Amino acid sequence: MNGFAEGMASLLDPTVGLCLLLGLGLGLLVGAFPGITATMAVALAAGFTLTLEPVQGLAVLLTIYVAANFGDRVPSILVNTPGTPASIATTFDGYPMAKQGRAGLALTISALGSAVGILASLVLFIAVAVPLATMANKLFGPAEMFALVVFGLTIMVSISSKSLLKGLLAGVFGLTLGAVGTYAITNDARFTLGLTDMRDGFSFIAVIIGLFGIGELFDQLLTYRKSKVKPISSLGRWWPNKSEVKQMGKPMLVSGAVGLGVGLVPAAGGDIAGLIGWDRARAVSKRPQDFGKGSIEGITASDTASSATLGGSLTTTMALGVPGDSVMAVMIGSMMIWGISPGPGLFTNRPDLVVSIAGIMLIATILSLGVSLVRMKGMVKLLDVPNHYLWATILIFCVIGTYATTNNLTTVIMMLAFGVVGVILKRTGFPAGPVVLGMLLGPLAEKELGRALLIAQGDFFDVVSRPLTAAMLGLALISLVVPIVGRLRARKKAAAALAALPAEREHAPTGV
């Protein structure tokens, strides 16, 4: 009870309130501008929050995470362009509704679906996180933690790219970055090329701002084409009637369950949940033919499912120390800089912080819903802001935010260099997520494996043959093999279909 009281009391600090409002504004703006992802915004903000107290910094970062989930629906509905990947499925029915003069209704339904999804996921976090952390504390030793980290890495590698090989190579690149610096056990310098600045390894903030911020900025500069699509400004009515509210019930339940399940899978984000939730809701709907044509059920399903992943992602991150998505990877990096290690021990050592995190998410959801339900015609004008103003602002904040972490220009140069790396990765189809996760989790996996080997007196077989360790390593292997088998089957079906074409033509009647 002391932890609960302390956690709630920390939220009464006026500074925390200001941080919540700052995160709310930034998150809604970030979501409203297509191409500026929540990961990018949280990475950029992380550089400015490191001087704050942990609760204050988390209030900014978590509120951006939540608010971006509301703001990104605006361009999806009004311009047919997802504000972030999580709102891809929103475009399926949101934009058709807007073209039918029901944009205001679509925005309201989207906000309600998002709020329900996040609130349901917070219930999941409250119900599951403590038992999961308690179980992990009892069952997980160094060997099991090593296997869990490997499993988390392989999951992200397997689902973050169309090419498993590219995902693997990105993960290996991240592991290599994480190996640079001083080896914690022996204090020996590794891969530093004799440079004193590299003894601490690559700056995590510089890498994530470079990959997700500068990399995205450079890519937009190279690919920019002036859009001919104008935001729909005729919003129509905003509030759903009784019949429309009734239509929202079933897809909320179905897609909400999908989102909660997907959120618990490390690295499976809102974009995947939104697509699956939309498809499942269509499968159980009495009017599946309306999906994709402006269906209230469709937009409800997509937004509830994508938003319901937030609590699951938070659960795996805080209870197990394995990031649920790229935003949570950035969050873990920030927490480690504050001297806080997410994982089973967090619930024992800092129960007050866990309570504060849940409280921040709850308040951020309520605030975001309240602002989203206001008839914000100004958001339409916001979409007309010239891109070059946005790019200049992002670049300035990226440089200032990176420099502020170390007061060293070397870090800024490192950030710009990783911006170039980010562009190359994006242009060649390599995902950035496994790079960040590899860099973040690689040293953790190495440390846990080293501890496990010390306990087992150097017997590697003894480490990997422990039941729980072997089970998780087996799941890691399965997560890599399943995509390969699936792609081989798809190719086999495609080849069979092509082989059948000549036979069909041979027996087809010839025209005169």
Residue, then its C-alpha position, 0 to 999 in steps of 0.5 A: m500500500n505504501g508503494f501505491a500511495e507514494g506512486m499516486a502522490s508523485l502524480l500530484d506534483p505540479t511539475v508532473g502536471l506540466c509534463l503531462l500537458l507538454g507530452l499531450g500537446l507534442g503527441l497530438l501534433v506528432g500524430a497529426f503530421p504524416g511521417i512523424t512517428a511516435t517512436m521518432a517523437v519519443a526518441l527526440a523528447a528523450g534527449f530533453t527529459l534526461t535532466l528531469e526526475p524519472v516520473q517527470g520524464l516518464a510523464v512526457l514520454l508516455t503521454i506522447y506515446v498515448a496522445a500520438n495514438f489519438g492524433d495520428r487518426v486525423p490525417s488518416i481520416l481527412v487526408n487518407t494518409p496514416g499519421t503513424p503506422a498504427s493508423i494504417a487500417t484507419t484509412f480503410d473506412g475513415y477516409p471513405m466516411a470523410k468523403q461522404g461528409r461524415a468526417g466529424l463522426a469518424l473522428t469521434i468514433s476513432a477517439l472513442g475506440s482508441a480510448v476504450g482500447i487503451l483503457a482495456s489494455l491498462v486493465l490488462f497491465i494492472a491484472v497481468a504485470v504483477p503476477l508475471a513479474t512475480m513469476a519471473n522473479k521466482l523462476f527466472g535466473p540468469a540463464e532464463m533471462f538470457a533466453l528471454v532476451v534472445f526470444g524477444l530479439t528473434i520475435m522482432v527480427s521475424i516480424s519487422s521486415k518482409s525479408l527474414l535475412k534483412g531482419l537478422l542482419a539488422g539485429v546483428f548490426g545492433l548487437t555489434l553496436g552494443a558490443v562497442g565500449t567497455y566490457a562490464i565484467t572485465n572492464d576491457a575496451r572493445f572495438t573502440l579503435g583507441l578512441t577515449d570517447m568510445r569507451d562508453g560505447f555509442s550514445f543510445i540517444a544519438v543512435i535512436i534520434g539518428l535512426f528514427g529522427i534524422g533518418e526519417l527527415f533525410d528520407q522525406l527530403l529526398t522523396y518529397r513530392k507536393s501532395k495534391v490531396k487537400p484535407i477534407s474540411s467539411l466535417g459534418r456532425w460529430w456525435p453518433n446516434k443510438s443506432e451507430v453507438k450500437q454498431m460500435g459494441k461488437p467490433m470493440l469487443v472482438s478487435g479489443a481482444v485481438g489488440l490485447g493479445v497482439g500487444l503481449v507479443p514483443a515487437a508486434g505493434g499497433d499496425i499489425a493489431g489494427l489490420i488483424g482487428w479490422d479483418r476479424a471484425r469484418a469476419v463476424s459482422k452482419r454487413p461485411q460488404d460495408f467494410g472499406k466503404g465507410s463502415i462504422e464497425g470498420i473504423t471502430a475495429s481498427d482503432t480499438a485494436s491498434s490502441a489496445t496494444l499499448g498496455g500489452s507492450l507496457t506489460t512485457t516491457m515493465a514486467l520482463g524488461v523486453p520492449g513490446d515495441s520500438v517506443m518501449a525500446v526507447m523508454i527502456g533506454s531512457m529509464m536505464i540512463w536514470g538508473i532504473s532497470p525495467g524487469p521483474g525487479l522493478f516491481t519489488n524495488r520500485p512499486d511506486l514507479v509502476v503505480s505512477i506509470a499506470g497513473i500517467m497512462l490513465i490520465a494521458t488517455i482521459l486528457s487525449l480523449g477530451v481534447s480529441l472530442v473538441r471540434m478542432k477545425g484548426m487541425v485541418k489547417l494544421l495539415d496545410v503547414p508547409n513541410h519545410y517549416l516542420w523539417a527545420t524545426i525537427l532538425i534543430f530539436c534533434v541537434i539540441g536534444t542530442y547535444a544536451t545529453t553529453n554537451n559534446l559535439t562528437t555525439v551530434i556528429m554520431m547522431l548525424a552519421f546514424g541519420v545517414v545509416g537510417v536513410i540507407l536502412k530505409r531505402t534498402g528495406f532493412p528495419a531499424g527496430p532490430v538495430v535498436l533492440g540489438m544495441l539495447l538488449g545485446p549487452l543485457a544478454e551478454k551479461e546474463l549469459g556470463r553470469a549463467l556460465l559462472i554459476a554453471q562453471g563454464d558448462f554451456f550445455d548446462v545453461v541451455s538445457r535448463p527446462l525454461t531456458a530450453a523452452m524459450l530458446g526453442l520458441a526463439l528458433i520457431s519464431l525464425v523458422v515459421p516465417i521461412v516455412g510460410r514464405l516457402r509455402a507461398r512460393k510453392k502455391a504461386a508456382a503451382a498456380l503459374a504452372a496451371l495457367p498453360a493447362e487452363r489456356e489449352h482447354a479454354p474455348t478459342g474465340v472466333 
